[in-house]
Amino acid sequence: MRSLIGALAAVMMISSAAYAAEAEGKIKAIDRDKLTITLDNGKSYKLPGEFDVDALKEGMDVLLAYDQINGVNTITDMELPE
């Protein structure tokens, strides 16, 4: 049974990694209550819970790495290009 659970967990991690993607653009809107940002392409991305939202400002350029988890674009890494 433990082998089956371990195998299932591994498959789920591999399948979620298949959805990894990147996005680049300017921050159009920040929703501090929902911990999301919307880029100028119109797509929204969920910030990690421990992220310092106050460090972000509308109009900033960002480069995001994200995974699609349960239909939500969840940020896994963020860079602020210079």
C-alpha positions, 0 to 999 in steps of 0.5 A: 500500500505504501508503494502505491501511495509513493508511486501515486505521489511521484506521478502527481509531481511529474504531471504537475511539472509538465505544466511548468511555464514562464511569463513576462510582462508588466504588473497591471494589478495586485490583489493583496487579499487574494495574493494574486497579480495580473500582468498586462497580458490579462492573465492572473498568477497566484503568489506564494503565501510567504511572498512579500506583496509590498515589494511589488508595484504596478508597472514593474517588469517581471519574469515569472516561472509558474505551474498550473495547479488545479487550474490556477497559475501558481508562481514558483519563481519570480525575477525582476529584470533590470 
